[in-house]
Amino acid sequence: MLLIIFTMLNKGCERLGFETVDIANPLYRWFKTASLLPLMAVAKSRVSPLSRPPKYLLMSKGKLFSLYGCHLIH
């Protein structure tokens, strides 16, 4: 099982154990960037949303549990 996150807030995510993967399809990357622009404007980020392209963050279930423990919430 794999945890997949899509975000433009990907600076420093490697320290948390994530692997970053660029979005290969330029049309899909443009669509995701456009859909996140309102959120970035509301957040008033100091970084321009266009200067940091969106990426996928990936982490396996095993790595997640080994790094952060296995605390299941029911």
Residue frames as a rotation matrix with the C-alpha (Angstrom) as fourth column:
MET 1
0.588 0.809 0.000 0.00
0.809 -0.588 0.000 0.00
0.000 0.000 -1.000 0.00
LEU 2
-0.539 -0.778 0.323 1.23
0.810 -0.584 -0.054 3.48
0.230 0.233 0.945 -0.83
LEU 3
0.279 0.519 -0.808 0.41
0.633 -0.732 -0.251 6.93
-0.722 -0.442 -0.533 0.52
ILE 4
-0.417 -0.339 0.844 0.14
0.878 -0.389 0.278 9.44
0.234 0.857 0.459 -2.35
ILE 5
0.228 0.413 -0.882 -0.15
0.593 -0.777 -0.210 13.17
-0.772 -0.475 -0.422 -1.69
PHE 6
0.039 -0.154 0.987 -0.50
0.901 -0.421 -0.101 15.92
0.432 0.894 0.122 -4.26
THR 7
0.650 0.175 -0.740 0.77
0.603 -0.711 0.361 19.31
-0.463 -0.681 -0.567 -3.11
MET 8
0.586 -0.512 0.628 2.59
0.235 -0.634 -0.737 22.50
0.775 0.579 -0.251 -3.97
LEU 9
0.623 -0.363 0.693 3.94
-0.770 -0.440 0.461 22.64
0.138 -0.821 -0.554 -0.40
ASN 10
0.942 -0.235 -0.240 6.74
0.197 0.966 -0.169 20.19
0.271 0.112 0.956 -1.04
LYS 11
0.203 -0.912 0.356 9.79
-0.461 -0.410 -0.787 22.02
0.864 -0.005 -0.503 0.29
GLY 12
-0.475 -0.553 0.684 11.62
-0.854 0.105 -0.509 19.91
0.210 -0.827 -0.522 2.87
CYS 13
0.577 0.808 0.116 9.36
-0.815 0.562 0.142 16.89
0.049 -0.176 0.983 2.52
GLU 14
0.285 -0.556 -0.781 12.35
-0.186 0.767 -0.614 14.56
0.940 0.320 0.115 2.09
ARG 15
-0.692 -0.545 0.474 13.27
-0.523 -0.074 -0.849 15.15
0.498 -0.835 -0.234 5.76
LEU 16
-0.084 0.768 0.634 9.89
-0.935 0.159 -0.317 13.67
-0.344 -0.620 0.705 6.69
GLY 17
-0.485 -0.226 0.845 10.57
-0.125 0.974 0.189 10.54
-0.866 -0.014 -0.501 4.66
PHE 18
0.634 0.771 0.056 8.62
-0.003 0.076 -0.997 11.32
-0.774 0.632 0.051 1.49
GLU 19
-0.538 -0.659 0.525 9.87
0.612 0.121 0.781 10.77
-0.579 0.742 0.339 -2.04
THR 20
0.055 0.547 -0.836 8.99
-0.327 -0.781 -0.532 13.47
-0.944 0.302 0.136 -4.56
VAL 21
-0.427 -0.084 0.900 7.90
0.753 0.518 0.406 12.75
-0.500 0.851 -0.158 -8.11
ASP 22
-0.782 0.134 -0.609 7.35
-0.366 -0.890 0.273 15.39
-0.505 0.436 0.745 -10.78
ILE 23
0.291 0.910 0.295 4.09
0.056 0.292 -0.955 15.33
-0.955 0.294 0.034 -12.69
ALA 24
-0.577 -0.650 0.494 5.03
0.452 0.249 0.857 14.22
-0.680 0.718 0.150 -16.19
ASN 25
-0.097 0.631 0.769 1.94
0.985 -0.052 0.167 15.32
0.145 0.774 -0.617 -18.10
PRO 26
-0.934 -0.356 0.020 2.15
0.351 -0.927 -0.136 19.12
0.067 -0.120 0.990 -18.64
LEU 27
-0.381 0.871 0.311 -1.60
-0.179 -0.399 0.899 19.51
0.907 0.287 0.308 -19.15
TYR 28
0.446 0.514 -0.733 -2.40
0.571 0.467 0.675 17.72
0.689 -0.719 -0.085 -15.90
ARG 29
-0.381 -0.677 -0.630 0.32
0.925 -0.288 -0.250 19.72
-0.012 -0.678 0.735 -14.08
TRP 30
-0.898 0.101 0.427 -1.18
0.021 -0.962 0.271 22.97
0.439 0.252 0.863 -15.41
PHE 31
0.064 0.997 -0.047 -4.70
-0.004 0.047 0.999 21.91
0.998 -0.064 0.007 -14.36
LYS 32
0.350 0.020 -0.936 -3.53
0.861 0.386 0.330 21.03
0.368 -0.922 0.118 -10.82
THR 33
-0.743 -0.637 -0.205 -1.59
0.669 -0.701 -0.247 24.29
0.013 -0.321 0.947 -10.52
ALA 34
-0.669 0.559 0.490 -4.64
-0.177 -0.760 0.626 26.28
0.722 0.332 0.607 -11.62
SER 35
0.325 0.860 -0.395 -6.87
0.236 0.330 0.914 24.43
0.916 -0.390 -0.096 -9.16
LEU 36
0.200 -0.318 -0.927 -4.51
0.974 0.170 0.152 25.19
0.109 -0.933 0.344 -6.25
LEU 37
-0.587 -0.474 0.656 -3.97
0.477 -0.857 -0.192 28.89
0.654 0.200 0.730 -7.05
PRO 38
0.264 0.720 0.642 -7.01
-0.222 -0.602 0.767 30.06
0.939 -0.345 0.000 -5.01
LEU 39
0.855 0.016 -0.518 -5.81
0.455 0.456 0.765 28.10
0.249 -0.890 0.382 -1.99
MET 40
-0.136 -0.983 -0.126 -2.33
0.981 -0.116 -0.157 29.56
0.140 -0.145 0.979 -2.27
ALA 41
-0.392 0.065 0.918 -3.79
0.169 -0.975 0.142 33.07
0.904 0.211 0.371 -2.60
VAL 42
0.692 0.695 0.197 -5.86
-0.123 -0.156 0.980 32.61
0.712 -0.702 -0.023 0.56
ALA 43
0.673 -0.502 -0.543 -2.85
0.739 0.494 0.459 31.24
0.038 -0.710 0.703 2.43
LYS 44
0.948 -0.311 0.065 -0.90
-0.302 -0.945 -0.124 34.36
0.100 0.098 -0.990 1.41
SER 45
0.655 -0.747 0.110 2.22
0.690 0.652 0.316 32.36
-0.308 -0.131 0.942 0.81
ARG 46
0.411 -0.612 -0.675 5.44
-0.289 -0.790 0.540 34.34
-0.864 -0.027 -0.502 0.56
VAL 47
-0.701 -0.650 0.293 6.41
0.018 0.394 0.919 32.13
-0.713 0.650 -0.265 -2.36
SER 48
-0.264 0.585 -0.767 4.79
-0.937 -0.344 0.060 32.59
-0.229 0.734 0.639 -5.72
PRO 49
0.369 0.483 0.794 2.65
-0.335 0.866 -0.371 29.54
-0.867 -0.129 0.481 -6.55
LEU 50
0.973 0.012 -0.231 4.07
-0.227 0.228 -0.947 29.51
0.041 0.974 0.224 -10.06
SER 51
0.163 -0.987 -0.014 7.67
-0.915 -0.146 -0.377 29.27
0.370 0.074 -0.926 -8.82
ARG 52
-0.698 -0.334 0.634 7.07
-0.586 0.775 -0.237 25.94
-0.411 -0.537 -0.736 -7.05
PRO 53
-0.344 0.595 -0.727 5.37
-0.718 0.333 0.612 23.40
0.606 0.732 0.312 -9.33
PRO 54
0.481 0.592 0.647 3.06
-0.861 0.456 0.223 20.77
-0.163 -0.665 0.729 -7.81
LYS 55
-0.540 -0.669 -0.511 4.50
-0.682 0.703 -0.199 17.34
0.492 0.241 -0.836 -7.12
TYR 56
0.649 0.600 -0.468 3.45
-0.202 0.729 0.654 13.96
0.733 -0.330 0.594 -5.89
LEU 57
-0.274 -0.665 0.695 4.73
-0.947 0.060 -0.315 12.93
0.167 -0.745 -0.646 -2.47
LEU 58
0.449 0.371 -0.813 5.00
-0.364 0.907 0.212 9.18
0.816 0.200 0.542 -2.00
MET 59
-0.483 -0.576 0.660 5.57
-0.871 0.243 -0.426 7.00
0.085 -0.781 -0.619 1.07
SER 60
-0.389 0.317 -0.865 4.97
-0.076 0.925 0.373 3.31
0.918 0.211 -0.335 1.53
LYS 61
0.665 0.720 0.198 2.76
-0.330 0.045 0.943 2.10
0.670 -0.692 0.268 4.35
GLY 62
0.616 -0.502 -0.606 5.68
0.713 0.683 0.159 0.18
0.334 -0.530 0.779 5.86
LYS 63
-0.466 -0.833 0.298 7.92
0.639 -0.550 -0.538 3.23
0.612 -0.060 0.789 5.87
LEU 64
-0.048 0.561 0.827 5.15
-0.361 -0.781 0.509 5.37
0.931 -0.274 0.239 7.37
PHE 65
0.888 0.440 -0.134 4.65
-0.071 0.419 0.905 2.93
0.454 -0.795 0.403 10.24
SER 66
0.336 -0.833 -0.439 8.38
0.889 0.435 -0.144 2.46
0.311 -0.342 0.887 10.81
LEU 67
-0.554 -0.578 0.599 9.02
0.402 -0.816 -0.415 6.21
0.729 0.011 0.685 10.97
TYR 68
-0.537 0.441 0.719 5.96
-0.600 -0.799 0.042 7.35
0.593 -0.408 0.694 12.88
GLY 69
-0.856 0.174 0.488 4.71
-0.328 0.546 -0.771 4.24
-0.400 -0.819 -0.410 14.68
CYS 70
-0.735 0.638 -0.228 1.66
0.180 0.508 0.842 2.09
0.654 0.578 -0.489 14.17
HIS 71
-0.839 0.514 -0.181 -1.13
0.057 -0.248 -0.967 3.91
-0.542 -0.821 0.178 15.99
LEU 72
-0.755 0.623 0.206 -4.34
0.386 0.168 0.907 2.88
0.530 0.764 -0.367 14.32
ILE 73
-0.813 0.581 0.030 -7.44
-0.436 -0.576 -0.692 4.89
-0.384 -0.576 0.722 15.12
HIS 74
-0.793 0.599 0.112 -10.75
0.581 0.687 0.437 3.06
0.184 0.411 -0.893 14.90
